[in-house]
Amino acid sequence: MKLIHTSDWHLGQTFHGQERHVEHRAFLTWLLETLEARHADALLVAGDLFDVVNPSLKAQELLYDFIVEAHRRLPSLDIVLIAGNHDSGNRVELPAPLMLRLNTHALGRVHWQDDGQLDAERLLVPLTDAAGETRAWCLALPFLRPAEVTGRTGLTANEGERKDANGAVRSKENRNDYVAGISAVHEQLIAAARDKRQPDQALVAMSHAHLRGAAVSEGSERPIVIGGEESLSASLFPDDIAYVALGHLHRPQQVGEARIRYSGSPIPLDFSEVDYPHQVVEVILDGETLAATETLRIPRSVELKRLGPADLESVLAELDALNDDPDLATERWPWLELRIDLDGPQPDLRGRVDAALEGRALRLLRIHTRYPKAGGEAAGSRRDTLDSLGPQALFARAWEEEYGEPADDQVKRDFALLMQDVMDAEADT
């Protein structure tokens, strides 16, 4: 049984205001060719199909055209998609009945039965070989939002905890209930899968989550929930799970064991990811066990160039030495970020950069300036642009400016919970 594991496509992402449809289309074309060349039995996409909960029509077209073409080329291929924290679970599931006709299973949300138990049956997807025989079961678990799991496991908040107007606990207990709820969902799903499978059928878990000990990207990953305190233990996945296909973290990596992996994003979603070995993972199952894995590197259709940090003259010298290809189509020109250290205001900065770029096959996305002599890294960071900061960093700065002291941990948790409420409301649309 051969599976291809990928995740975090982020279709529709804009890069400092620029669309990336060309790069995503190139990846999906390569993936189609890879599925065909490697004779894959199943494709697992572990969440964050789209970059935002209301993706553009073009982003949706990329996904659905890919599914149709994959089914045309490989009619027996099973495709399993789960929603990530960037996705709307409802939107992912909306075309599910139609996609089933294309051997594609789209899982956006968990559902609960009248007795409070998880509806595990709908999350268990049979994976078949070329002859149509079920060789494995995919435990397809979409991203779990706090509202979907807290209060479902019989856990209650301790008396005396601080609560908001709706009675939600705003403390460490809230995080503990969330993690306990996720653990209970995994336990119920794994128990149902064990009951379902027959001898020589493997169990393959797919989840969109942040596992403890995994490496996070520098600037491109949105914390999943409650201020980044959401990391989970790899012990959620017992030894009889042959392979765990993870999504959310953009850096490809294994977590403790070769059977527990993040495939990573297929293209760099931020300049901090420029050196990542973007890849998909080929997984070979032999009966109930993992036989082998192989990482397949994804060719980069558009290069990212990051120069500096250094003084202006040094960065311009780096830029002058940079090779570019004027014969490339404009949409394939590399994206460029310049990181420049300044001693003070430089009124002609943009003019000098534009002059250096004249006639070059490069697309400047960002000039990031720092003022090290004015107080080091911290002073430079105060001159960041809004698009380089997340809402939590902006809130922390606003709070300190208003009250003259940093926000305490409780205030930060409260803000994180409010932000989570907003994201959950967006995902429900």
Solvent accessible surface area in square Angstrom, and as a share of the most:
residue,aa,sasa,rsa
1,M,42,0.19
2,K,46,0.20
3,L,0,0.00
4,I,0,0.00
5,H,0,0.00
6,T,1,0.00
7,S,0,0.00
8,D,0,0.00
9,W,0,0.00
10,H,3,0.01
11,L,1,0.00
12,G,20,0.19
13,Q,21,0.09
14,T,75,0.44
15,F,5,0.02
16,H,62,0.28
17,G,60,0.58
18,Q,84,0.38
19,E,114,0.51
20,R,3,0.01
21,H,23,0.10
22,V,43,0.24
23,E,5,0.02
24,H,0,0.00
25,R,100,0.36
26,A,26,0.20
27,F,5,0.02
28,L,8,0.04
29,T,62,0.36
30,W,45,0.16
31,L,0,0.00
32,L,17,0.08
33,E,89,0.40
34,T,14,0.08
35,L,0,0.00
36,E,72,0.32
37,A,75,0.58
38,R,74,0.27
39,H,142,0.63
40,A,9,0.07
41,D,24,0.12
42,A,0,0.00
43,L,0,0.00
44,L,0,0.00
45,V,0,0.00
46,A,0,0.00
47,G,0,0.00
48,D,1,0.01
49,L,1,0.01
50,F,4,0.02
51,D,27,0.14
52,V,72,0.42
53,V,17,0.10
54,N,82,0.42
55,P,10,0.07
56,S,57,0.37
57,L,150,0.75
58,K,71,0.30
59,A,0,0.00
60,Q,29,0.13
61,E,84,0.38
62,L,14,0.07
63,L,4,0.02
64,Y,62,0.24
65,D,83,0.43
66,F,6,0.03
67,I,2,0.01
68,V,82,0.47
69,E,42,0.19
70,A,1,0.00
71,H,47,0.21
72,R,160,0.58
73,R,72,0.26
74,L,31,0.15
75,P,84,0.53
76,S,56,0.36
77,L,4,0.02
78,D,9,0.05
79,I,1,0.01
80,V,0,0.00
81,L,1,0.01
82,I,0,0.00
83,A,3,0.02
84,G,0,0.00
85,N,5,0.03
86,H,20,0.09
87,D,1,0.00
88,S,2,0.02
89,G,7,0.06
90,N,65,0.34
91,R,63,0.23
92,V,7,0.04
93,E,34,0.15
94,L,143,0.71
95,P,29,0.18
96,A,20,0.16
97,P,97,0.61
98,L,118,0.59
99,M,8,0.04
100,L,96,0.48
101,R,193,0.70
102,L,40,0.20
103,N,47,0.24
104,T,0,0.00
105,H,42,0.19
106,A,6,0.05
107,L,11,0.06
108,G,5,0.04
109,R,53,0.19
110,V,11,0.06
111,H,80,0.36
112,W,43,0.15
113,Q,89,0.39
114,D,159,0.83
115,D,105,0.54
116,G,29,0.28
117,Q,92,0.41
118,L,8,0.04
119,D,34,0.18
120,A,10,0.08
121,E,105,0.47
122,R,73,0.27
123,L,0,0.00
124,L,12,0.06
125,V,5,0.03
126,P,47,0.30
127,L,0,0.00
128,T,29,0.17
129,D,25,0.13
130,A,85,0.66
131,A,86,0.66
132,G,50,0.48
133,E,96,0.43
134,T,37,0.21
135,R,110,0.40
136,A,0,0.00
137,W,30,0.11
138,C,0,0.00
139,L,3,0.02
140,A,0,0.00
141,L,5,0.02
142,P,1,0.01
143,F,10,0.04
144,L,8,0.04
145,R,15,0.05
146,P,16,0.10
147,A,80,0.62
148,E,17,0.07
149,V,0,0.00
150,T,44,0.25
151,G,62,0.60
152,R,114,0.42
153,T,44,0.26
154,G,69,0.66
155,L,74,0.37
156,T,113,0.66
157,A,28,0.22
158,N,83,0.42
159,E,167,0.75
160,G,80,0.77
161,E,47,0.21
162,R,134,0.49
163,K,106,0.45
164,D,36,0.19
165,A,112,0.87
166,N,142,0.73
167,G,42,0.40
168,A,44,0.34
169,V,13,0.07
170,R,32,0.12
171,S,15,0.10
172,K,134,0.57
173,E,41,0.18
174,N,21,0.11
175,R,42,0.15
176,N,57,0.29
177,D,22,0.12
178,Y,3,0.01
179,V,28,0.16
180,A,36,0.28
181,G,0,0.00
182,I,8,0.04
183,S,28,0.18
184,A,20,0.15
185,V,0,0.00
186,H,9,0.04
187,E,115,0.52
188,Q,52,0.23
189,L,3,0.02
190,I,10,0.05
191,A,51,0.39
192,A,30,0.23
193,A,0,0.00
194,R,109,0.40
195,D,125,0.65
196,K,63,0.27
197,R,49,0.18
198,Q,107,0.47
199,P,109,0.68
200,D,94,0.49
201,Q,23,0.10
202,A,0,0.00
203,L,0,0.00
204,V,0,0.00
205,A,5,0.04
206,M,0,0.00
207,S,5,0.03
208,H,5,0.02
209,A,9,0.07
210,H,27,0.12
211,L,0,0.00
212,R,123,0.45
213,G,80,0.77
214,A,12,0.10
215,A,44,0.34
216,V,73,0.42
217,S,8,0.05
218,E,135,0.61
219,G,55,0.53
220,S,28,0.18
221,E,26,0.12
222,R,74,0.27
223,P,51,0.32
224,I,6,0.03
225,V,2,0.01
226,I,3,0.01
227,G,38,0.36
228,G,35,0.34
229,E,68,0.30
230,E,7,0.03
231,S,21,0.14
232,L,4,0.02
233,S,37,0.24
234,A,30,0.24
235,S,93,0.60
236,L,25,0.13
237,F,5,0.02
238,P,43,0.27
239,D,125,0.65
240,D,47,0.24
241,I,0,0.00
242,A,7,0.05
243,Y,0,0.00
244,V,0,0.00
245,A,0,0.00
246,L,0,0.00
247,G,0,0.00
248,H,7,0.03
249,L,1,0.01
250,H,4,0.02
251,R,88,0.32
252,P,16,0.10
253,Q,32,0.14
254,Q,88,0.39
255,V,14,0.08
256,G,78,0.75
257,E,75,0.34
258,A,48,0.37
259,R,28,0.10
260,I,1,0.00
261,R,35,0.13
262,Y,2,0.01
263,S,0,0.00
264,G,0,0.00
265,S,0,0.00
266,P,3,0.02
267,I,13,0.07
268,P,2,0.01
269,L,9,0.04
270,D,33,0.17
271,F,3,0.01
272,S,19,0.12
273,E,0,0.00
274,V,30,0.17
275,D,127,0.66
276,Y,12,0.05
277,P,53,0.33
278,H,7,0.03
279,Q,16,0.07
280,V,0,0.00
281,V,0,0.00
282,E,9,0.04
283,V,0,0.00
284,I,50,0.26
285,L,6,0.03
286,D,97,0.50
287,G,31,0.30
288,E,69,0.31
289,T,84,0.49
290,L,49,0.24
291,A,59,0.46
292,A,51,0.39
293,T,39,0.23
294,E,85,0.38
295,T,58,0.34
296,L,18,0.09
297,R,154,0.56
298,I,14,0.07
299,P,87,0.54
300,R,75,0.27
301,S,31,0.20
302,V,3,0.01
303,E,74,0.33
304,L,6,0.03
305,K,55,0.24
306,R,65,0.24
307,L,13,0.06
308,G,18,0.18
309,P,62,0.39
310,A,25,0.20
311,D,72,0.37
312,L,11,0.05
313,E,102,0.46
314,S,45,0.29
315,V,0,0.00
316,L,23,0.12
317,A,62,0.48
318,E,70,0.31
319,L,0,0.00
320,D,114,0.59
321,A,82,0.63
322,L,32,0.16
323,N,136,0.70
324,D,42,0.22
325,D,64,0.33
326,P,100,0.63
327,D,133,0.69
328,L,70,0.35
329,A,52,0.40
330,T,81,0.47
331,E,81,0.36
332,R,88,0.32
333,W,63,0.22
334,P,10,0.06
335,W,6,0.02
336,L,0,0.00
337,E,2,0.01
338,L,0,0.00
339,R,50,0.18
340,I,0,0.00
341,D,29,0.15
342,L,10,0.05
343,D,114,0.59
344,G,21,0.21
345,P,122,0.77
346,Q,61,0.27
347,P,135,0.85
348,D,71,0.37
349,L,22,0.11
350,R,137,0.50
351,G,46,0.45
352,R,82,0.30
353,V,0,0.00
354,D,64,0.33
355,A,73,0.56
356,A,37,0.29
357,L,24,0.12
358,E,143,0.64
359,G,77,0.74
360,R,45,0.17
361,A,2,0.01
362,L,13,0.06
363,R,51,0.19
364,L,38,0.19
365,L,29,0.15
366,R,42,0.16
367,I,38,0.19
368,H,32,0.14
369,T,29,0.17
370,R,43,0.16
371,Y,33,0.13
372,P,49,0.31
373,K,166,0.70
374,A,64,0.49
375,G,54,0.52
376,G,28,0.27
377,E,115,0.52
378,A,65,0.51
379,A,2,0.02
380,G,1,0.01
381,S,39,0.25
382,R,160,0.58
383,R,111,0.41
384,D,34,0.17
385,T,76,0.44
386,L,134,0.67
387,D,98,0.51
388,S,44,0.29
389,L,33,0.17
390,G,34,0.33
391,P,76,0.48
392,Q,56,0.25
393,A,40,0.31
394,L,64,0.32
395,F,50,0.21
396,A,35,0.28
397,R,76,0.28
398,A,58,0.45
399,W,67,0.24
400,E,84,0.38
401,E,149,0.67
402,E,127,0.57
403,Y,134,0.51
404,G,67,0.65
405,E,106,0.47
406,P,94,0.59
407,A,8,0.06
408,D,86,0.44
409,D,96,0.49
410,Q,39,0.17
411,V,30,0.17
412,K,96,0.41
413,R,59,0.22
414,D,18,0.10
415,F,43,0.18
416,A,3,0.02
417,L,21,0.10
418,L,90,0.45
419,M,29,0.13
420,Q,5,0.02
421,D,79,0.41
422,V,86,0.50
423,M,21,0.09
424,D,20,0.11
425,A,60,0.46
426,E,76,0.34
427,A,2,0.01
428,D,71,0.37
429,T,99,0.57
